[in-house]
Amino acid sequence: TVLSLTTLQDVEVMPNTKGCKAFCTNAESSLGSVCVVVKRKLMLFDHVGCFVLAKEFMLPDTPDVIHWRGNFIATAYKRSYCVMSSLDGSVEDLNVEFDPRVTRPFISFLKSDELIVVKESLGVVLDCTGMPTRSSLNLSDSAPPGHPVGVLAASLLEPFVIVLQGNGVCVFGLDNDVTL
């Protein structure tokens, strides 16, 4: 359901989205584009007076986390990460697997050509083909003992990555081993 920001009243119900598991927006889109996950379908909507289904892709599994920037949709599945083209639906496996008992899935864009993913106790910075672009961030120092390493949000402020975890905010130096 789409709500009015000023009144929080229903404005529109997006068609065929019952059972939505996750959604995100494309901040770079001038159309107010929204990506919705329903079961194993990825549905891309554009806003042209109302939300209209623009594209639909089948997925190998239902992602737990999605993030969209430009022509790329980053997905976190139960044990791995992928990047999908929003133009043709082609999928690139990032070759990063993790144990969900140790890691909560997280994927986000730091800037147009870099992603951050969480693997075990590391924050791994990659390009859209899965190649590491910078040194890994040690997230274990900031996680409560006995709890999975979890990232709620990450943002780039060169030369630092700011990471929001359940217990606070940590700042990491991107090109060195500095944790502030």
N, C-alpha and C positions, 0 to 999 in steps of 0.2 A: 504494500500500500504506500502511496506517495502522500505525504502530509504537507500542509501549508506550514512554513517556518514561523509565521507570525501567530497563527491561531491553533496550530496542531490538529486541525480538522482534516479529514480525508479529502483529498483532491481527486485521486485516481487510483484505481486498482490495476496493476500491470497484468496483462492477459497471460494465462498459462503459467503462472509462477507459484501456484499452490505447492507447498512442500519445499520452498526455497531453503537451501542449506547454507548459502553464503552469497554475498554480493559485494560489488565495489563499483566505483565510478572511474571514468577516465578524465583526470584533471586537465589533460591537454586537449580534450575534445571541445569544439565550439558548439556541439549539438546537445550537450548534457547527456552523454552516453553512459549507460549503466550495463554492467555485466552481472547476470544472475545465474546461479547454479541450482538446477533442479534435478535431483537424482544424478544421472551421468550426462546431463545435457548442460552445455554452456550457452546461454542465450544473451545476445548483445542487442540492446535497445537504444534507439536514438530518440531524443525528444524533439518533436516537430509539432508543437501545439498539444500533443499527447505522446505517450511512449509507444513507439512502433517497433516491432521486432525487425531488426536489420539482418541478423545472421544467427545461425544456430549450429553448434558443433557437438559431436559426440565425444565423450571423454573416456579414458580407460578405467577410471574409478571416480568416486566423488571426492573432490578436493576438500580439505579442512580449511585451507586459507587460500585466498586469491588476492592479487594486486595487479592493477592495470596501469600501464603508462605507454602512451603513444600507440605503436602497433604490436606491443607485447603484453601478454597476460601471464604473470608468474603464478604457479600453483604449487601448493604443498599438499601432498597426499599422505597417507598413513605412515609411509616409511621413506619417501623420496620427493624430489623436487623436479619440476619441469617448467619450460617456458613455451607458450603457444603463440603463434602469429594470429592476431585478430583479423588479418586480411584473408588468409586461406586455411587456417586451422592446423597448419603443420606444427608438429610438436618436437621440441628439443629436450631430451633428458639431460639434466645437469650432472648426472653421475655422482650425486651426493645422497647417500643413504644414511639413515639414523635409526636408533632404537627409541620407539615412542615411550618406553619406560624411563628413559634418561633425558629425552629431549622433547619439548613441546614444539610442534612444527611452526616455523615462522619463515616467511619470505617477503622481501620488500625491495623496491628500487631505492638506491641511494642517489643516483643520478641517471640520466637516460641510458648510459651504457654499463651500469654496475648494479648488481643485486647483492643483498646480504641474506644469507641463510644461516640457520642454526644447526650444527651437527655436534651431538654429544655436548661437550663443554666449550665449543668453539663457535665464534661468529666467523663465517667464511665469506669473503668478498669475491664475487665472480663476475665475468661478463655473461652475456646472454647465450653463449655457447657452452658455459660450464667451466671455462678456464679461470683459475685464480688470478686476480689482478693485483692483490695486495697481501700482506701477511695477515694471518688469522688473528682474531681477537679472543683472548682467554676470558670466557664468561663465567667460569666456575667460581672465581673469587667473589662474585657478587650474588651467587645463588644461595639460598638457605640450605644448610646441610641436610641431606636426605631427600631433597625435593628435585624434580626434573628442572633442568635449566630451561627457563621460559623467557621469551622476549615478547613484550606487548607492542612495542613500536621502536623504530630506529630512524635516525635522520642524519644526514651528512652536513657537517659544518667544517669544510676543509680547514686544517688537516685532521679533523676529529670526527668520530662517529659517536653520536649520543644515543644511548640505548636505555629504554624504559623497561624495567623488569618489575615483577610483582613486589619487590622489596625496595625499590628506589630507582634513581637515575644514575647511570655510570657514563663517563666520558672516556673514550679510548683514542689514543693516537693511532692514526691509520698506518703510518709507515714506520712505526717503532713499537716497542712493547710497553708503552706507557699507559697505565690505567689511572685516571684521576678520580 
